[in-house]
Amino acid sequence: RQAGRMSQGMIVSVASNVRIRIEPAGSNDIVHELAIQRGSTIVTNTSFDVLWLSTDQPWNASRNPPWNVLTNRVPGLTLLTRKPALAVEARNHNWDFVPTSATSVAEARASLDEENLFEPFAWVVKHIGHRGVRPLARLPASDAALSALLGTREFVLQHRVTPTLVGRRAFTVGVYVIVKASPAGVSHP
C-alpha cells in the first residue's frame, strides 16, 4: 500500500502525455494503471520522459538513464541511505568514520569496539526497514541474549557522540547531495 501511495504521488504530479518506462517491464501494475489514467503512455523503447525502477539495481548495467529523464531511484544510492548496506561497505573498506554496527552475533563479537562494548546507552537497536529505534541500557553480554535482541530484521548501532534531542527524541541526520555533470561538463547540484 505504501508503494502505491508513493507511486500515485509521483504519477499524479507528472503531467499527462508523458512517456513512462517501467523497469523491469510489467513489474508495477499500480504505476502502469495510474499512468494510463493520467493520459500517459507506457513505452519499452529508449525514448521516454520518466523511468520507474521497481528494483534497487540499475535499469541497464551498460549505461545510465539519459540526462533529461526523471526517475524514482538513483542507482547505487541505497549504499548511503540504508544503514545495513553502509555498515557492510564500512567494514569492507575500513571506513572508521561510520559508526560501528552489527546484524549478527558473530559480527558483533568480531568488529565491535571492546572498550565501549558494554558502555551504558552507547548502543541502539534499529529495524532494517527504518521502523523505530530503541536505546539499549547495555549491550547483552551473552551470545544468546544478543541473538534474541537482533532477531532477523534488526541490527545494533554504536553511538559515538551524544545525540541531538528534539522534543526529547534522538535522531540522525543524513544529508545527501547529488551532483550530476551535464554532457557539456557543467555541474548541477
Residue pairs with C-beta under 8 A, 6 or more apart in sequence:
3 28
3 30
4 30
6 72
7 28
7 30
7 31
7 34
7 52
8 30
8 34
10 31
10 52
10 72
11 20
11 31
11 34
11 35
11 38
11 40
12 34
12 38
14 20
14 38
14 40
14 49
14 50
14 70
16 38
16 39
16 40
17 39
17 40
17 41
18 35
18 38
18 40
18 41
18 49
18 50
19 40
19 41
19 43
19 47
19 48
19 49
19 50
20 31
20 35
20 40
20 41
20 42
20 43
20 48
20 49
20 50
20 51
20 52
21 42
21 43
21 44
21 45
21 48
21 50
21 51
21 52
21 59
22 28
22 31
22 32
22 42
22 52
22 54
23 51
23 52
23 53
23 54
23 55
23 59
23 60
24 54
24 55
25 44
26 32
27 54
27 55
28 52
28 54
31 52
32 42
35 41
35 42
36 42
40 50
48 69
49 68
49 69
49 70
50 69
50 70
50 71
51 59
51 65
51 69
51 70
51 71
51 72
52 71
52 72
53 59
53 71
53 72
53 73
53 75
56 73
56 75
56 78
57 75
58 64
58 75
58 76
59 65
59 75
64 75
65 71
67 180
67 182
67 183
74 178
77 176
77 178
78 85
79 85
79 86
79 89
80 86
80 174
80 176
81 174
81 176
82 128
83 101
83 126
83 155
83 157
84 101
84 103
84 128
84 155
86 98
87 98
87 101
87 102
87 103
87 155
87 157
89 95
90 98
91 107
91 111
99 157
99 158
99 159
99 160
100 111
100 112
100 113
100 157
100 158
101 155
101 156
101 157
101 158
102 108
102 111
102 112
102 150
102 155
102 156
103 128
103 150
103 154
103 155
104 147
104 150
105 143
105 146
105 147
105 150
108 139
108 146
108 150
108 156
109 143
112 139
112 158
113 158
116 122
116 158
117 139
118 138
118 139
118 141
119 138
120 137
120 138
121 135
121 136
121 137
121 159
122 139
122 158
122 159
123 135
123 136
123 138
123 139
123 156
123 157
123 158
123 159
124 133
124 134
124 135
124 136
124 156
124 157
124 159
124 170
125 133
125 134
125 136
125 149
125 150
125 154
125 155
125 156
125 157
126 132
126 133
126 154
126 155
126 156
126 157
127 153
127 154
128 153
128 154
128 155
129 153
133 170
135 170
136 149
136 156
139 146
139 156
140 146
140 148
140 149
146 156
149 156
150 156
163 170
163 171
163 172
164 170
164 171
164 173
177 189
178 189
179 187
179 188
179 189
180 187
180 188
181 187
181 188
182 188
